[in-house]
Amino acid sequence: MPARDLRIGITLGDPAGIGPEIILKALKARELRAAVPVVIGRAAVLARCDTSSAGMLSPAGELALRGALPYGKEGFLFEVGSPHPVPEPGTGSVRTGEESLACVDAAVGLWKKGLIDAVVTAPVSKSFVEKTGRAFTGHTEYLADAIGERDPFMMMYSPRYRVILTTTHLPLARVTSSIDEERIVRTIETAHRALTAIDGKKARVAVAGLDPHCGDDGAIGDFDARVTTKAVARARELGIDVEGPFAADTLFLPGRWERYSVAVAQYHDQGLIPFKALAFDTGVNVTLGLSMMRTSVDHGTAYDIAGKGIAKHSSLVEAFTLAARLAEGGRHGAGS
């Protein structure tokens, strides 16, 4: 039984994706005993996956969440209703996009009221959410807007590999104009603070250059000599153990990457391609720079395997465990 007073919200994700299935599998994992899970979604969707496992949760409204532990159960279920029939696995639609975003909105509401300490998000379809008429480039940006805060950062975490992004979900055509010296320094500072708290020791940070080979002494470009190098020097003056810029095609080789607590990538695919190649099953997406602690699985809705009982839940377990650690650290002033 959960023995801690921390409550970690888990949004259901797209009800036609693998989110409900991996949540029910994760509830049986020993690691979820670190805090009380509060699953946020529709009971009927969970029951479609596994009637017996869905019974592991105690239905609870806001008043119940203010009370004691869910004795006899593995966690709480905060119901988020829908007027639509329960979708068949793999049949994502505008309706499932609407329902998945309603779960995220409910999680934000519970967090604002102090009823949950952190949020773990199961995967949604950005395309179907966007088609509901709501702007949604990703959880990172959406949550920042929802709680009225700026400057979120996206970090991918695993026990061996960690990467933080200077820019997140942007078209490549907008990346260079969105990066300046100040943004890189803030990214380095955020990475250093977060990994020092998570690992319990001073973090060592590596920074990737933006251009191939960091511009090859001007043959390809001068951005890294003009901007990235100065940002690294400024961060070093702040007492941060940071090195770079390094050419990304060699920084992200496993043996070199592992020498550092975290690597800074300048744009989404520069960091996520090597990360997912090496840590897909255990990777966790972490939102930093906000007062809300939020983690997520590092994979998508996987409509093609939804309902087949073969989806792996290891990333969700890692996301929950890390959310509990970050929330606990935040209580003692050691958060990100």
NORWO-V601097 format. One record per helix or strand. SS is the DSSP state (hx for helix, st for strand). FROM is the first residue (numbers start at 1). LEN is the number of residues. If there is no record, write none. Layout:
BEGIN
SS/FROM/LEN
SS/FROM/LEN
END
This chain:
BEGIN
st/7/5
hx/19/8
hx/30/5
st/36/6
hx/43/7
hx/51/4
st/57/3
hx/62/4
st/75/5
hx/94/19
st/118/4
hx/126/5
hx/139/8
st/153/5
st/162/4
hx/172/7
hx/181/19
st/204/5
hx/212/4
hx/223/15
st/241/6
hx/248/4
hx/254/4
st/262/4
hx/268/12
st/284/5
st/294/4
hx/314/18
END
